[in-house]
Amino acid sequence: MPKFIDRHDQFPKPDGAGLAAMRAQVEGPADEFGVKGINILFGGDGGGYCLMEAPNAEAVVKAHERNGVPLTRAGVTEVSTLI
C-alpha cells in the first residue's frame, strides 16, 4: 500500500480527548476511504505531519475533510521507505 505524508502549518497539540481520538485513528483499521494512519508528528515550529497508508492522495484529502481538517491535494506527498 502506498504511503503519504502531509503537512499542516498550524497543528496545536491536542488535549487528552483529542489525543485519544488521534491514537484511535492510528491504531484502528483503515477508514472508508482505505486510509490507515501510521503516525502523527509534531514539528517544533507549531506545524504537524500525518503519515499514512492510502490507495491514493485523493483518499488522504477525503479522510482529512471527513475529520474537518482542511487539506489540498498539493499538500499531500507520496513517500517511500528506504530502510
HELIX and SHEET records of a PDB file:
HELIX    1   1 GLY A   16  GLU A   27  1                                  12    
HELIX    2   2 ALA A   57  ARG A   66  1                                  10    
HELIX    3   3 ARG A   73  GLY A   75  5                                   3    
SHEET    1   A 4 LYS A  36  PHE A  42  0                                        
SHEET    2   A 4 GLY A  48  GLU A  53 -1                                        
SHEET    3   A 4 LYS A   3  HIS A   8 -1                                        
SHEET    4   A 4 VAL A  76  VAL A  79 -1                                        
END                                                                             
